[in-house]
Amino acid sequence: MDPALPTLDTNEHRIRLFEGMARAVASKGYGASTIADIVREASVSRRTFYEHFATKADCLVALYENASRNALAVLRATLDPERDWHSQIEEAITAYLGYLGSNPVLTQTLFIEILGLGAPGLAARRRVHQEIADFMRAVINASEGRQVLSPELAMAMVGSVNELALELIEQDRVHEMKTIAVTTATLVRAVVDFHSPKR
């Protein structure tokens, strides 16, 4: 199994289907990829596919959510709740972005193709962004000892990072994801510090 692919899901067949989806899309693009392509790349049967997913789009959404949650797990693992977030935000963001940049084809597929699914893709994107925003709020507000980061501000920061990442993807520079870590950390500090007069 490719170590750069998402691994939070522990079901072997689902993991193989995720890998098959990623390889098929990398080879042919999402629109041209078929379920036959996915199961061939995954070395599983069509019946196995339908035991886990109703459609090709369902498989892509599941891959997107699993990969995104794996990236968030990297972020969680890097942050020490016992330390002030200011001192470790850049390191944590660098680790998060490093995960995204570790598999350029998968990252490009997920960031771009998910938008082509219409409402289901947008809903998945919203769920993932909400999880990241909620995590940021929990860490920062706990460290500050009060609610300095509102849900709206947290989501605005997540959106900003997403746009910076999309810009790199469009320029075929996914492997340079870590280069936006300083900008991202600066943005987070600036927003929070503006709402924290004590600092």
GUPAMI-765982 format. One record per residue: chain; z, x, y of N, C-alpha, C in turn; residue in one letter. Coordinates in Angstrom, 3 decimals. Example, Ala and Ser with C-alpha at 12.3 -4.5 7.8 and 13.67 -1.06 7.14 Angstrom:
BEGIN
  chain       n.w       n.u       n.v      ca.w      ca.u      ca.v       c.w       c.u       c.v  res
      A     7.800    13.190    -5.690     7.800    12.300    -4.500     7.800    13.200    -3.300    A
      A     7.080    12.850    -2.250     7.140    13.670    -1.060     7.870    12.900     0.030    S
This chain:
BEGIN
  chain       n.w       n.u       n.v      ca.w      ca.u      ca.v       c.w       c.u       c.v  res
      A     0.000     0.831    -1.193     0.000     0.000     0.000     0.000     0.870     1.250    M
      A    -0.806     0.507     2.205    -0.888     1.248     3.471     0.428     1.115     4.214    D
      A     1.153     2.239     4.487     2.454     2.155     5.146     2.374     1.621     6.560    P
      A     1.195     1.638     7.165     1.069     1.145     8.536     0.937    -0.371     8.590    A
      A     0.678    -1.002     7.430     0.565    -2.446     7.419     1.945    -3.083     7.378    L
      A     2.051    -4.359     7.821     3.348    -5.017     7.881     3.984    -5.146     6.508    P
      A     5.310    -4.999     6.440     5.986    -5.011     5.149     7.223    -5.893     5.120    T
      A     7.472    -6.702     6.160     8.668    -7.537     6.153     8.609    -8.601     5.065    L
      A     7.447    -9.115     4.793     7.280   -10.102     3.729     7.409    -9.369     2.396    D
      A     8.274    -9.870     1.511     8.531    -9.157     0.253     7.733    -9.718    -0.919    T
      A     6.965   -10.787    -0.700     6.160   -11.350    -1.774     4.939   -10.464    -2.000    N
      A     4.832    -9.923    -3.224     3.766    -8.953    -3.505     2.374    -9.519    -3.262    E
      A     2.136   -10.752    -3.694     0.810   -11.336    -3.525     0.482   -11.578    -2.056    H
      A     1.458   -12.028    -1.277     1.228   -12.232     0.149     0.916   -10.900     0.831    R
      A     1.649    -9.862     0.472     1.398    -8.539     1.053    -0.024    -8.084     0.714    I
      A    -0.430    -8.285    -0.536    -1.780    -7.892    -0.922    -2.835    -8.715    -0.180    R
      A    -2.543    -9.981     0.046    -3.467   -10.822     0.804    -3.527   -10.395     2.272    L
      A    -2.392    -9.994     2.833    -2.390    -9.469     4.198    -3.283    -8.230     4.273    F
      A    -3.117    -7.342     3.292    -3.930    -6.127     3.269    -5.406    -6.468     3.092    E
      A    -5.676    -7.441     2.217    -7.057    -7.854     2.004    -7.667    -8.445     3.259    G
      A    -6.898    -9.264     3.961    -7.370    -9.835     5.221    -7.655    -8.734     6.234    M
      A    -6.733    -7.802     6.370    -6.904    -6.718     7.347    -8.147    -5.883     7.031    A
      A    -8.353    -5.565     5.758    -9.513    -4.757     5.379   -10.821    -5.523     5.565    R
      A   -10.815    -6.801     5.194   -12.025    -7.612     5.333   -12.418    -7.746     6.798    A
      A   -11.435    -8.024     7.648   -11.725    -8.196     9.081   -12.168    -6.873     9.692    V
      A   -11.547    -5.778     9.255   -11.943    -4.463     9.766   -13.392    -4.166     9.409    A
      A   -13.810    -4.630     8.240   -15.156    -4.344     7.766   -16.214    -5.272     8.355    S
      A   -15.890    -6.574     8.458   -16.906    -7.555     8.826   -16.583    -8.373    10.082    K
      A   -15.340    -8.253    10.564   -14.923    -9.132    11.649   -14.372   -10.419    11.071    G
      A   -13.479   -11.100    11.798   -12.843   -12.299    11.273   -13.865   -13.406    11.005    Y
      A   -14.752   -13.648    11.953   -15.701   -14.743    11.820   -16.589   -14.626    10.597    G
      A   -17.005   -13.421    10.263   -17.912   -13.216     9.131   -17.175   -13.054     7.807    A
      A   -15.870   -12.817     7.868   -15.102   -12.632     6.633   -14.887   -13.965     5.937    S
      A   -14.968   -13.946     4.624   -14.764   -15.155     3.820   -13.515   -14.988     2.957    T
      A   -13.077   -16.093     2.399   -11.942   -16.015     1.477   -12.309   -15.147     0.278    I
      A   -13.568   -15.211    -0.128   -14.021   -14.346    -1.228   -13.849   -12.877    -0.861    A
      A   -14.156   -12.522     0.397   -13.971   -11.142     0.851   -12.494   -10.748     0.801    D
      A   -11.656   -11.662     1.259   -10.222   -11.374     1.331    -9.635   -11.153    -0.054    I
      A    -9.941   -12.058    -0.995    -9.356   -11.912    -2.334    -9.932   -10.700    -3.053    V
      A   -11.190   -10.369    -2.783   -11.770    -9.166    -3.388   -11.050    -7.915    -2.880    R
      A   -10.839    -7.853    -1.576   -10.144    -6.704    -1.001    -8.683    -6.636    -1.459    E
      A    -8.100    -7.815    -1.712    -6.691    -7.871    -2.128    -6.513    -7.699    -3.628    A
      A    -7.621    -7.770    -4.370    -7.582    -7.691    -5.834    -6.700    -8.799    -6.435    S
      A    -6.870    -9.991    -5.889    -6.192   -11.168    -6.438    -7.236   -12.265    -6.614    V
      A    -6.829   -13.345    -7.259    -7.755   -14.448    -7.497    -7.793   -15.403    -6.306    S
      A    -8.858   -16.198    -6.272    -8.953   -17.236    -5.242    -7.800   -18.228    -5.403    R
      A    -7.429   -18.508    -6.648    -6.305   -19.411    -6.900    -5.031   -18.871    -6.262    R
      A    -4.825   -17.553    -6.366    -3.635   -16.943    -5.756    -3.658   -17.130    -4.242    T
      A    -4.831   -16.985    -3.656    -4.938   -17.197    -2.206    -4.446   -18.589    -1.844    F
      A    -4.950   -19.596    -2.563    -4.606   -20.973    -2.223    -3.168   -21.350    -2.597    Y
      A    -2.535   -20.521    -3.404    -1.106   -20.736    -3.670    -0.260   -20.372    -2.451    E
      A    -0.838   -19.542    -1.565    -0.078   -19.074    -0.404    -0.611   -19.597     0.933    H
      A    -1.901   -19.818     1.007    -2.502   -20.236     2.281    -3.531   -21.341     2.050    F
      A    -3.557   -22.290     2.977    -4.519   -23.386     2.869    -5.896   -22.966     3.375    A
      A    -5.908   -22.079     4.376    -7.176   -21.678     4.985    -7.143   -20.196     5.355    T
      A    -8.306   -19.694     5.693    -8.420   -18.312     6.181    -7.611   -18.143     7.465    K
      A    -7.645   -19.159     8.323    -6.893   -19.099     9.588    -5.394   -19.018     9.333    A
      A    -4.912   -19.760     8.347    -3.481   -19.700     8.005    -3.079   -18.289     7.597    D
      A    -3.960   -17.630     6.857    -3.680   -16.263     6.415    -3.610   -15.318     7.609    C
      A    -4.535   -15.485     8.551    -4.522   -14.627     9.735    -3.272   -14.858    10.572    L
      A    -2.878   -16.110    10.748    -1.664   -16.421    11.517    -0.448   -15.790    10.845    V
      A    -0.367   -15.896     9.524     0.766   -15.309     8.800     0.775   -13.794     8.935    A
      A    -0.403   -13.180     8.853    -0.505   -11.732     9.038    -0.055   -11.350    10.445    L
      A    -0.513   -12.089    11.429    -0.145   -11.829    12.827     1.361   -11.914    13.029    Y
      A     1.963   -12.983    12.535     3.404   -13.161    12.732     4.204   -12.102    11.988    E
      A     3.765   -11.767    10.784     4.490   -10.765    10.006     4.390    -9.382    10.629    N
      A     3.188    -9.018    11.074     3.006    -7.715    11.712     3.789    -7.631    13.016    A
      A     3.780    -8.714    13.782     4.499    -8.734    15.059     6.001    -8.635    14.840    S
      A     6.491    -9.306    13.810     7.933    -9.242    13.522     8.324    -7.876    12.982    R
      A     7.401    -7.232    12.304     7.683    -5.878    11.844     7.799    -4.930    13.037    N
      A     6.924    -5.120    14.039     7.013    -4.310    15.259     8.335    -4.576    15.975    A
      A     8.748    -5.836    16.017    10.027    -6.177    16.646    11.183    -5.560    15.873    L
      A    11.065    -5.485    14.549    12.105    -4.854    13.736    12.246    -3.380    14.094    A
      A    11.120    -2.719    14.396    11.160    -1.321    14.838    11.934    -1.219    16.144    V
      A    11.672    -2.147    17.058    12.378    -2.168    18.341    13.876    -2.384    18.130    L
      A    14.224    -3.336    17.285    15.642    -3.619    17.004    16.341    -2.390    16.410    R
      A    15.656    -1.722    15.494    16.260    -0.586    14.804    16.483     0.600    15.743    A
      A    15.689     0.681    16.795    15.782     1.818    17.713    16.894     1.646    18.739    T
      A    17.163     0.387    19.123    18.187     0.135    20.141    19.586     0.121    19.529    L
      A    20.498     0.844    20.150    21.894     0.862    19.728    22.679    -0.064    20.650    D
      A    23.196    -1.185    20.129    23.912    -2.143    20.983    25.179    -1.581    21.613    P
      A    25.650    -0.455    21.103    26.860     0.156    21.656    26.560     1.017    22.884    E
      A    25.294     1.293    23.132    24.907     2.121    24.282    24.282     1.265    25.366    R
      A    24.392     1.723    26.616    23.768     1.027    27.731    22.253     1.014    27.535    D
      A    21.641    -0.136    27.752    20.214    -0.275    27.481    19.366     0.622    28.376    W
      A    19.840     0.919    29.593    19.074     1.766    30.508    18.746     3.127    29.892    H
      A    19.692     3.653    29.138    19.547     5.008    28.617    18.636     5.101    27.400    S
      A    18.251     3.970    26.841    17.463     4.011    25.612    16.225     3.122    25.637    Q
      A    15.990     2.452    26.754    14.870     1.509    26.811    13.522     2.193    26.588    I
      A    13.340     3.377    27.184    12.046     4.047    27.044    11.807     4.504    25.607    E
      A    12.844     5.001    24.979    12.733     5.436    23.582    12.399     4.250    22.678    E
      A    13.055     3.113    22.912    12.824     1.931    22.085    11.408     1.388    22.280    A
      A    10.964     1.326    23.523     9.622     0.826    23.797     8.567     1.763    23.220    I
      A     8.827     3.069    23.296     7.896     4.042    22.726     7.758     3.832    21.220    T
      A     8.875     3.564    20.537     8.833     3.316    19.093     8.053     2.036    18.788    A
      A     8.277     1.002    19.584     7.585    -0.277    19.405     6.078    -0.104    19.596    Y
      A     5.703     0.548    20.694     4.288     0.763    20.975     3.657     1.720    19.965    L
      A     4.447     2.672    19.493     3.961     3.606    18.478     3.588     2.879    17.194    G
      A     4.384     1.864    16.844     4.051     1.059    15.665     2.723     0.346    15.877    Y
      A     2.551    -0.263    17.049     1.302    -0.974    17.332     0.106    -0.022    17.283    L
      A     0.300     1.198    17.777    -0.792     2.165    17.815    -1.057     2.860    16.496    G
      A    -0.159     2.665    15.515    -0.298     3.387    14.246    -1.420     2.839    13.372    S
      A    -1.858     1.627    13.644    -2.957     1.042    12.879    -3.895     0.349    13.860    N
      A    -4.777     1.109    14.521    -5.643     0.558    15.565    -6.482    -0.633    15.136    P
      A    -7.026    -0.580    13.927    -7.882    -1.677    13.474    -7.080    -2.964    13.336    V
      A    -5.908    -2.866    12.717    -5.059    -4.044    12.547    -4.613    -4.583    13.896    L
      A    -4.172    -3.695    14.791    -3.704    -4.127    16.102    -4.811    -4.810    16.888    T
      A    -5.992    -4.235    16.860    -7.115    -4.846    17.571    -7.445    -6.214    16.975    Q
      A    -7.420    -6.302    15.662    -7.687    -7.579    15.001    -6.680    -8.633    15.421    T
      A    -5.415    -8.264    15.402    -4.370    -9.234    15.696    -4.372    -9.666    17.155    L
      A    -4.516    -8.722    18.071    -4.482    -9.068    19.487    -5.693    -9.885    19.909    F
      A    -6.846    -9.577    19.348    -8.083   -10.235    19.775    -8.395   -11.471    18.933    I
      A    -8.394   -11.320    17.618    -8.830   -12.410    16.751    -7.896   -13.612    16.807    E
      A    -6.609   -13.390    17.022    -5.668   -14.520    17.040    -6.033   -15.501    18.141    I
      A    -6.608   -15.008    19.228    -6.978   -15.879    20.346    -8.175   -16.760    20.001    L
      A    -8.978   -16.317    19.036   -10.152   -17.076    18.654    -9.852   -18.257    17.742    G
      A    -8.596   -18.404    17.324    -8.236   -19.505    16.432    -7.932   -20.791    17.186    L
      A    -7.971   -20.728    18.514    -7.664   -21.924    19.290    -6.177   -22.233    19.293    G
      A    -5.828   -23.510    19.226    -4.435   -23.948    19.345    -3.498   -23.292    18.326    A
      A    -3.878   -23.194    17.041    -2.961   -22.547    16.088    -2.683   -21.083    16.436    P
      A    -3.708   -20.380    16.894    -3.525   -18.981    17.271    -2.649   -18.841    18.506    G
      A    -2.879   -19.695    19.480    -2.065   -19.650    20.695    -0.610   -20.001    20.399    L
      A    -0.407   -20.949    19.495     0.963   -21.324    19.119     1.674   -20.164    18.430    A
      A     0.953   -19.456    17.558     1.541   -18.295    16.883     1.877   -17.208    17.889    A
      A     0.966   -16.986    18.822     1.188   -15.987    19.870     2.407   -16.350    20.702    R
      A     2.545   -17.624    21.029     3.700   -18.077    21.808     4.994   -17.864    21.045    R
      A     5.001   -18.161    19.748     6.213   -17.977    18.948     6.632   -16.509    18.919    R
      A     5.651   -15.642    18.726     5.948   -14.205    18.668     6.466   -13.709    20.009    V
      A     5.801   -14.093    21.090     6.241   -13.666    22.421     7.633   -14.192    22.731    H
      A     7.926   -15.406    22.279     9.256   -15.972    22.515    10.328   -15.168    21.792    Q
      A    10.041   -14.744    20.573    11.005   -13.940    19.813    11.302   -12.629    20.533    E
      A    10.254   -11.986    21.055    10.444   -10.721    21.766    11.229   -10.951    23.054    I
      A    10.878   -11.996    23.802    11.576   -12.306    25.060    13.047   -12.626    24.794    A
      A    13.317   -13.399    23.754    14.703   -13.749    23.414    15.504   -12.505    23.050    D
      A    14.865   -11.589    22.318    15.554   -10.356    21.946    15.876    -9.523    23.181    F
      A    14.909    -9.395    24.089    15.144    -8.646    25.325    16.298    -9.237    26.118    M
      A    16.299   -10.538    26.263    17.363   -11.212    27.011    18.720   -10.960    26.378    R
      A    18.791   -11.070    25.053    20.064   -10.895    24.357    20.620    -9.493    24.567    A
      A    19.763    -8.488    24.421    20.215    -7.101    24.568    20.626    -6.793    25.995    V
      A    19.762    -7.135    26.943    20.016    -6.776    28.340    21.174    -7.570    28.916    I
      A    21.222    -8.871    28.680    22.304    -9.675    29.231    23.655    -9.300    28.636    N
      A    23.676    -8.951    27.347    24.932    -8.513    26.730    25.397    -7.205    27.347    A
      A    24.465    -6.287    27.590    24.806    -4.997    28.180    25.278    -5.145    29.620    S
      A    24.642    -6.056    30.360    25.001    -6.265    31.764    26.276    -7.105    31.915    E
      A    26.631    -7.824    30.873    27.825    -8.653    30.935    27.627    -9.976    31.657    G
      A    26.391   -10.306    31.967    26.092   -11.597    32.588    24.609   -11.887    32.439    R
      A    24.212   -13.099    32.775    22.835   -13.549    32.575    21.929   -13.094    33.721    Q
      A    21.558   -11.824    33.703    20.698   -11.301    34.768    19.220   -11.523    34.475    V
      A    18.900   -11.711    33.218    17.500   -11.875    32.832    17.283   -13.310    32.358    L
      A    16.529   -14.059    33.115    16.247   -15.456    32.777    15.144   -15.526    31.721    S
      A    15.004   -16.682    31.054    13.910   -16.831    30.085    12.545   -16.590    30.719    P
      A    12.371   -17.044    31.955    11.089   -16.889    32.634    10.777   -15.426    32.934    E
      A    11.778   -14.682    33.391    11.575   -13.264    33.684    11.280   -12.484    32.406    L
      A    12.007   -12.813    31.347    11.783   -12.121    30.076    10.362   -12.366    29.577    A
      A     9.900   -13.607    29.658     8.550   -13.918    29.200     7.503   -13.246    30.086    M
      A     7.784   -13.168    31.389     6.849   -12.502    32.306     6.695   -11.033    31.940    A
      A     7.790   -10.389    31.548     7.715    -8.977    31.157     6.951    -8.803    29.847    M
      A     7.182    -9.705    28.897     6.445    -9.648    27.634     4.946    -9.815    27.905    V
      A     4.616   -10.759    28.775     3.207   -10.975    29.121     2.578    -9.765    29.774    G
      A     3.341    -9.096    30.627     2.834    -7.898    31.306     2.516    -6.790    30.302    S
      A     3.419    -6.574    29.360     3.196    -5.551    28.339     1.977    -5.915    27.490    V
      A     1.856    -7.194    27.163     0.722    -7.648    26.370    -0.603    -7.357    27.081    N
      A    -0.633    -7.581    28.387    -1.863    -7.321    29.144    -2.190    -5.831    29.193    E
      A    -1.170    -5.000    29.337    -1.399    -3.552    29.322    -1.942    -3.113    27.958    L
      A    -1.390    -3.700    26.894    -1.856    -3.371    25.544    -3.295    -3.840    25.344    A
      A    -3.608    -5.042    25.821    -4.973    -5.555    25.697    -5.975    -4.661    26.423    L
      A    -5.559    -4.132    27.561    -6.453    -3.245    28.311    -6.802    -2.010    27.492    E
      A    -5.799    -1.435    26.821    -6.054    -0.272    25.972    -6.953    -0.642    24.796    L
      A    -6.733    -1.822    24.224    -7.558    -2.271    23.100    -9.007    -2.413    23.531    I
      A    -9.219    -3.022    24.695   -10.577    -3.220    25.199   -11.283    -1.893    25.472    E
      A   -10.497    -0.864    25.781   -11.058     0.459    26.062   -11.116     1.333    24.811    Q
      A   -10.830     0.736    23.641   -10.824     1.463    22.373    -9.835     2.625    22.415    D
      A    -8.655     2.370    22.983    -7.617     3.401    23.117    -6.292     2.944    22.498    R
      A    -6.395     2.188    21.405    -5.179     1.674    20.769    -4.239     2.807    20.382    V
      A    -4.816     3.934    19.957    -3.993     5.071    19.545    -3.175     5.647    20.702    H
      A    -3.463     5.209    21.929    -2.723     5.696    23.100    -1.666     4.701    23.573    E
      A    -1.264     3.779    22.729    -0.301     2.754    23.115     0.967     3.330    23.748    M
      A     1.416     4.452    23.225     2.659     5.034    23.742     2.563     5.408    25.218    K
      A     1.346     5.553    25.733     1.190     5.982    27.122     1.661     4.924    28.121    T
      A     1.811     3.674    27.682     2.280     2.643    28.617     3.795     2.438    28.525    I
      A     4.466     3.279    27.741     5.912     3.132    27.568     6.662     3.350    28.881    A
      A     6.278     4.375    29.634     6.979     4.667    30.897     6.792     3.519    31.878    V
      A     5.569     3.025    31.994     5.297     1.903    32.899     6.104     0.678    32.490    T
      A     6.136     0.409    31.199     6.870    -0.752    30.694     8.365    -0.620    30.960    T
      A     8.919     0.550    30.660    10.347     0.769    30.899    10.677     0.673    32.385    A
      A     9.798     1.200    33.222    10.001     1.125    34.677    10.014    -0.329    35.136    T
      A     9.107    -1.134    34.603     9.054    -2.551    34.957    10.346    -3.263    34.561    L
      A    10.806    -3.035    33.341    12.022    -3.689    32.862    13.214    -3.297    33.734    V
      A    13.352    -2.007    33.995    14.474    -1.553    34.834    14.405    -2.161    36.227    R
      A    13.211    -2.175    36.808    13.059    -2.682    38.173    13.426    -4.159    38.262    A
      A    12.954    -4.946    37.312    13.246    -6.382    37.331    14.733    -6.636    37.145    V
      A    15.332    -5.971    36.170    16.752    -6.202    35.893    17.612    -5.677    37.040    V
      A    17.311    -4.496    37.546    18.104    -3.926    38.620    18.018    -4.762    39.893    D
      A    16.872    -5.385    40.126    16.733    -6.257    41.292    17.704    -7.424    41.217    F
      A    17.996    -7.858    40.009    18.892    -8.994    39.809    20.314    -8.541    39.467    H
      A    20.580    -7.250    39.588    21.919    -6.706    39.303    22.392    -5.881    40.496    S
      A    22.900    -6.509    41.546    23.337    -5.803    42.754    24.408    -4.766    42.495    P
      A    25.127    -4.913    41.377    26.208    -3.964    41.091    25.684    -2.554    40.845    K
      A    24.417    -2.422    40.465    23.870    -1.089    40.160    23.375    -0.427    41.426    R
